[in-house]
Amino acid sequence: MAINTEALSVRYRAESVDLNGKRLLITNFRNTEQEKDLSEPPNCGGVGRIRHFRRTSSNSNWPPNPLPIDPACKALGLRSTDMIRAQVFQNAACNWRCWYCFVPFDLLSANPDHSEWMSPAILIARYLDQPNPPPMIDLTGGQPDLIPEWVPWMMAELKNRGLDRQVYLWSDDNLSNDYFWRYLSETDIELIATYPNYGRVCCFKGFNAESFAFNTRAEPALFDQQFELMKKLLTLGIDLYSYATFTAPSRDGIEEDMRCFVDRLQMLDENLPLRTVPLQIQKFTPVKQRLNSATADALQNQQIAIEAWVQELETRFSSEKRASNIADIPLRKGRVSHLTH
């Protein structure tokens, strides 16, 4: 049975945000399956964790991941590095169930046993009340955009404390709903669009409708919706990036489907593929429990897909462009009428 994304979004939003109190449900990592995968113990009273974003993975065949390292370093005026520490806060709900998610599913259902009601003021206070706070705060999930107010709330709190130029704010979006436009005011959107030290990454869950539905358990038609939502975000002037996951149930036609996927990215913006980073799916503790013959095949098929992705970028962009800092790649914002490779 496919997930009813709209119904689940409505339910989890209602269960995980207190608009009057400006609070939302934040995961408490203590005594959870996810805690086993953390490189450091949970912090901020259990509702935070430190993440080390690294440019390179253990798989030398996989392209490096410059996100969010390069955007953060550029915004904060830091020297280039291959690792950056981030303070992570994780909202306690998600409207999809990606089999490869490193978050246990019981932490994605607004579960009161593993979450706390927190305000941005308390989150920032706990972030500051630690030795050597990281230079970046990462708002992740779950699906943060079930509560799109979270981002402008955090921005306002950082500005009130005079930290908007000192701390880089990064947030995730799985492109599953239009809540950004449905619930945010024009003032909120203006704050997000003009906030100096903010970057947003949107994740395409697959490279065709089949891989999308296999990965998320959502309706295949919502694969197309991801592009529509990304197109709207691109008009706002936000410092915007993409992730993509390439696990797929079948290896048939991967090369052609990848060509179409990159075409569609370029129809949004000619340079968007250069701001898109494929994520290598790895076997975190919760993932191991979900493995079966189909998911094992999908892990193998992502290797074929990444080779097709690399080939597409080599065909379309010069080596100089492909070597550029991802944060320096310009977005022209708007549909291109002719794809020039």
C-alpha positions in Angstrom: 0.0 0.0 0.0 1.3 3.4 -1.0 1.5 6.1 1.7 -1.2 8.7 1.6 1.2 11.6 1.7 -1.3 14.4 2.1 -3.2 12.7 4.9 0.0 11.8 6.7 1.3 15.3 6.3 -1.9 16.8 7.8 -1.8 14.4 10.7 1.9 14.8 11.6 1.8 18.6 11.3 -1.1 18.7 13.8 0.7 16.4 16.2 4.1 18.1 16.0 3.6 21.9 16.1 2.2 24.3 18.7 1.8 27.5 16.7 0.6 29.6 19.6 3.5 28.6 21.8 6.0 28.6 18.9 7.1 25.1 19.8 7.7 21.9 17.8 8.4 18.2 18.6 12.2 17.6 18.5 13.7 14.1 18.7 15.4 13.2 22.0 18.1 10.7 20.9 18.8 9.1 24.3 18.0 5.4 24.5 17.0 5.2 20.8 18.3 3.0 18.0 19.7 6.1 16.3 21.9 6.8 19.3 24.0 3.7 18.5 25.1 5.4 15.2 26.2 8.7 16.7 29.9 9.4 16.8 29.4 11.5 20.0 26.8 11.2 22.8 23.6 13.3 22.3 23.9 16.9 23.6 21.7 19.8 24.4 19.8 17.7 27.0 19.4 14.8 24.6 17.6 16.8 21.8 20.8 17.6 19.8 23.6 15.7 18.2 26.9 16.8 16.7 27.4 15.7 13.1 30.7 15.8 11.3 30.0 16.5 7.6 32.9 15.0 5.6 33.7 15.7 1.9 34.8 12.2 1.1 33.3 8.8 1.8 34.9 5.4 2.3 33.9 4.5 -1.3 36.5 6.0 -3.6 34.2 5.3 -6.6 31.6 7.8 -5.2 31.9 11.5 -5.9 32.8 13.7 -3.0 30.0 15.5 -1.1 30.8 19.3 -0.6 27.4 19.9 1.2 27.0 21.8 3.4 30.8 22.3 3.9 31.4 24.7 1.0 28.2 26.8 1.4 28.9 27.2 5.1 32.6 28.1 4.7 31.7 30.7 2.0 29.0 32.3 4.1 31.1 32.4 7.2 34.3 33.4 5.5 36.1 30.3 6.6 39.0 28.6 4.8 38.2 25.5 2.7 38.1 22.3 4.7 37.1 18.7 4.2 35.1 18.4 7.5 32.8 20.7 9.4 31.0 20.2 12.7 27.3 21.0 12.9 24.8 21.2 15.7 21.9 19.0 14.5 18.3 19.3 15.7 15.8 16.7 14.2 12.1 17.2 14.0 10.2 14.1 15.1 7.9 13.5 12.1 8.1 12.5 8.5 5.4 11.8 5.9 7.5 9.3 3.9 9.2 6.0 4.9 12.4 5.7 2.9 13.8 2.3 3.5 17.3 3.6 3.6 16.7 6.4 6.1 19.2 6.4 9.0 16.4 7.4 11.3 14.4 4.6 12.9 10.8 4.7 11.9 9.6 5.1 15.5 11.3 8.5 15.6 9.4 9.7 12.5 5.9 9.3 13.9 5.6 12.2 16.3 6.4 9.7 19.0 6.0 11.4 22.5 8.2 8.7 24.0 11.3 9.9 22.1 10.7 13.7 21.6 10.2 16.9 23.5 8.3 20.1 22.8 11.0 22.7 22.2 11.0 26.4 21.2 13.7 28.0 19.1 14.7 30.1 22.1 15.4 27.0 24.1 17.2 25.2 21.2 19.5 28.2 20.7 20.1 28.6 24.5 21.1 24.9 24.7 23.2 25.2 21.6 25.1 28.1 23.1 25.4 26.5 26.5 28.2 24.1 25.5 31.9 24.4 25.0 32.9 25.3 21.5 29.5 25.4 19.8 29.8 24.4 16.1 29.6 27.2 13.5 26.6 25.6 11.9 23.1 24.6 12.9 21.4 21.9 10.8 17.6 21.6 10.9 16.9 18.1 9.8 14.3 15.3 10.1 12.1 13.8 9.6 10.7 16.3 7.2 11.3 19.8 8.6 8.9 21.3 6.1 5.9 19.7 7.9 6.6 22.7 10.1 8.0 25.3 7.7 7.7 27.9 10.4 10.7 26.3 12.1 13.2 27.9 9.8 12.0 31.6 10.2 11.5 31.0 13.9 15.2 30.0 14.2 16.3 32.9 12.0 14.4 35.4 14.1 15.9 34.0 17.3 19.5 34.1 15.9 18.9 37.7 14.7 17.6 38.7 18.2 20.8 37.3 19.7 23.0 39.0 17.1 24.1 35.6 15.8 22.8 35.8 12.3 26.2 36.7 10.8 28.1 34.2 13.1 26.1 31.0 12.7 25.3 29.3 9.4 21.8 27.8 9.2 21.1 24.8 7.0 17.9 22.9 6.5 16.6 19.8 4.7 13.4 19.4 2.5 12.2 16.2 0.9 10.0 18.1 -1.5 6.9 16.2 -0.4 4.4 19.1 0.2 3.6 22.7 -0.5 3.5 23.8 3.2 6.1 26.4 2.6 3.6 28.4 0.6 0.5 27.2 2.4 1.5 28.2 5.9 4.3 30.8 5.7 3.5 34.5 5.6 5.0 36.8 3.0 7.1 38.2 5.8 8.4 34.7 6.7 9.3 34.0 3.1 11.0 37.3 2.7 13.1 36.6 5.8 14.1 33.2 4.5 14.9 34.6 1.0 17.1 37.4 2.3 18.7 35.8 5.4 22.5 36.0 4.7 23.7 32.8 6.3 21.2 30.2 5.2 21.3 27.3 2.8 18.6 24.8 1.9 19.0 21.4 0.4 16.1 19.6 -1.3 16.3 15.8 -1.8 15.1 14.0 -5.0 14.2 10.5 -3.8 15.1 8.6 -6.9 15.8 9.4 -10.6 12.6 8.1 -12.0 9.0 7.4 -10.8 9.8 3.7 -10.1 12.9 4.3 -8.0 11.1 7.2 -6.2 8.1 5.0 -5.2 10.4 2.1 -4.2 12.5 4.4 -2.0 9.7 6.4 -0.3 6.6 4.2 -0.4 4.7 7.2 -1.8 2.7 7.4 -4.9 4.8 7.4 -8.1 3.1 10.5 -9.4 4.7 12.5 -6.6 8.0 12.1 -8.3 6.9 14.8 -10.7 5.7 17.0 -7.9 9.3 17.2 -6.6 10.3 19.1 -9.7 7.3 21.5 -9.4 8.1 22.4 -5.8 11.8 22.8 -6.7 10.8 25.2 -9.5 8.9 27.4 -7.1 11.7 27.5 -4.6 14.2 28.5 -7.3 12.2 31.7 -8.0 12.9 33.0 -4.4 16.6 33.6 -4.5 17.4 31.2 -1.7 20.9 29.6 -1.7 19.5 26.3 -2.9 21.1 22.9 -3.4 19.9 19.4 -4.1 20.6 15.8 -3.0 19.5 12.8 -5.0 19.3 9.2 -4.0 19.9 6.6 -6.8 18.8 3.3 -5.2 16.5 1.6 -7.6 14.7 -1.8 -7.8 15.8 -2.5 -11.4 18.9 -1.9 -13.4 17.0 -1.9 -16.7 17.2 1.4 -18.6 19.2 3.2 -15.9 21.3 5.1 -18.3 18.4 6.5 -20.3 16.4 7.3 -17.2 19.4 9.1 -15.7 19.7 11.2 -18.9 16.0 12.2 -18.6 16.5 13.0 -14.9 19.4 15.3 -15.6 17.4 16.9 -18.5 14.6 17.7 -16.0 17.1 19.2 -13.6 18.4 21.4 -16.4 14.9 22.4 -17.4 14.6 23.9 -13.9 18.0 25.6 -14.1 20.8 24.8 -16.5 23.3 24.6 -13.7 21.2 22.7 -11.2 23.0 19.4 -11.8 26.2 21.1 -10.6 24.5 22.0 -7.4 23.1 18.5 -7.0 25.0 15.9 -4.9 24.1 12.2 -5.1 24.0 10.6 -1.7 25.5 7.2 -1.3 23.2 5.0 0.7 24.9 3.2 3.6 23.9 0.5 6.1 23.2 2.4 9.3 21.7 0.4 12.2 18.0 0.9 11.2 18.8 0.1 7.5 20.3 -3.3 8.3 17.0 -4.3 9.9 15.1 -3.4 6.7 17.3 -5.2 4.2 15.8 -7.8 1.9 16.6 -9.1 -1.5 15.0 -6.1 -3.2 16.8 -3.5 -1.1 20.1 -5.4 -1.5 19.7 -5.3 -5.2 18.9 -1.5 -5.0 22.2 -0.9 -3.1 24.0 -2.6 -6.0 22.0 -0.7 -8.7 23.0 2.7 -7.2 26.6 1.9 -8.4 25.3 1.7 -12.0 23.3 4.8 -11.5 26.2 6.9 -10.2 28.3 5.9 -13.2 25.5 7.1 -15.4 25.2 10.3 -13.5 28.9 11.0 -13.8 28.8 10.3 -17.5 26.0 12.8 -17.9 27.8 15.6 -16.1 31.0 14.9 -18.1 29.0 15.2 -21.3 27.2 18.4 -20.4 29.7 20.4 -18.5 33.4 21.3 -18.9 36.0 19.9 -16.5 36.5 23.4 -15.2 32.9 23.9 -14.4 32.6 20.5 -12.8 35.6 21.4 -10.6 34.1 24.6 -9.4 33.2 25.2 -5.8 29.5 24.2 -5.5 28.7 27.4 -3.6 30.0 29.5 -6.6 27.8 27.8 -9.2 25.3 30.4 -10.3 21.6 29.7 -10.6 20.0 31.6 -13.4 16.5 30.9 -12.0 14.1 29.9 -14.7 13.5 27.4 -17.4 16.1 27.2 -20.1 14.7 26.9 -23.6 17.7 25.1 -25.0 20.1 22.8 -23.3 23.7 23.5 -24.2 26.2 20.9 -23.3 
